[in-house]
Amino acid sequence: MADQTDPRRIVGEYGERLAARYLEDQGLHIVDRNWRCALGEIDLVAREGDCLVFCEVKTRRSVRFGDPVEAVTPAKAARLRRLAAAWLREHGVRSGRIRIDVVAILRPASGPATVRHLVGVGA
């Protein structure tokens, strides 16, 4: 079992809650959170109209080690596509539009968090 006091875990969970709230405020409906399989994990799955949106959430406390978006490399985007395909198979979804988004959150020690939503990064 993961350490509930791990600062990275706390920051990550905060980011996922903020991202879900942000997406809902933008009119998306969250249909799944933290879905796991042998390939890895999808942070959020949302629906926007007839489109299923698979979201990777990246949260950082600073840009000291780079912008949160930089953590989504081409290899990570390819992995997200494989995870999305696995989610679709497991849930019996055979058709429809899908896309992969990134929600990048910067949560500094002081001041408000910033949220950036990058649409369709995994194409």
N, C-alpha and C positions, 0 to 999 in steps of 0.2 A: 504494500500500500504506500502511496506517495506521501511525503511529508507535507502536512497541511500548513506548516509554518515556513516553508521554502519561499523566500521573497520572489523568486521567478514565477513560481506557481501562483502566488497571490496576485502579482502584476498581470499575468496571463489571464487568470479568471476575471479580474476586473475588466480587462480589455474586451474579453468575449461578452460580458454583460453589457458594456457600453456599446459595442458593435451591434449586438442584437437590438438594443433600444434604438440606436441610430437607424438601422435598416427598417425597423417597424415604423419609425417616424417618417421614413421615406416612402412608406406604403407597401413594403414587402411583408410577407407573413412567414414567420419562422416555423419550419416544419420538423426540424431535427437539430440537435446540438450534440457536439462531441461524439459523433458516430465513429465507432472503431471497427476495424477488421484486421486481418493479418497484414495488410499493406500499410496500415497507419491509421490516421484519424482525420476526419473532416470536422472543422470547428463549427460551422453553421451551414445548414441547408435552408434556403428560403424559397418562397414562391413569389414571383412578380408577374401577375397575369397568367399567361400560359407557359411561362419560362421558369424552370428550376434553376436556382442560383446556388452554386457551391462556393462558400466563402472561407478563405484563409484569413485569420485574424493575426496580425503581428503587432505586438505592443512592446514599447520600449520606454524606459524612464529618461533616456537622453539619446542624442545622436552620436555619442562618443564612439560607438562601434558601428556607426552607419545608420542611415535612415531605415525605419522598419520595412519599407517597401523593398529595400535592397536584399532582404532575406529571402525573397521569392525569386529564386534563380530559374533559368530555363529547366533545369533538372527538377526543381521543386514543382514547377508548373506542370511538367509531364507527369509527375507523381500524383498531383491533384486530379489530372484527367483520368488516370487509372483508378483512383479512389472514387471519383464520380461514377465511373462505369460500374464499379463494384456496388455502390449504393443503389444505382438504378436496377441492377440485377436482383439484389436482395429485396428490394421493395416492389419488384414486378413492374417497373415502369419501362415500357418498350418504345415509346415515341414521345415526341415533344421537344421543345427547344430547351437547351441548357446553356449555361455560361459559368465561367469561373471568375470570381471577383476577389479582390484583396481589400480588406479594411485595415488601414494602418493607423495606429493610435500612438501618440506621443504623450506620455503622462509624466511631466516634469515634477520635481520635488515640490515646487511651488507654482501656483497659477493653474489655470484650467487645462484640461486635456484637449488635444486637437485630434480630429478624426478626418481621415482622407479615405474616400471610397473610390477605388480603381475598378472600373467596370470592364469585364471581358479580357482579363489579362492572360487567360490560359488558352487562348484560341490557337 
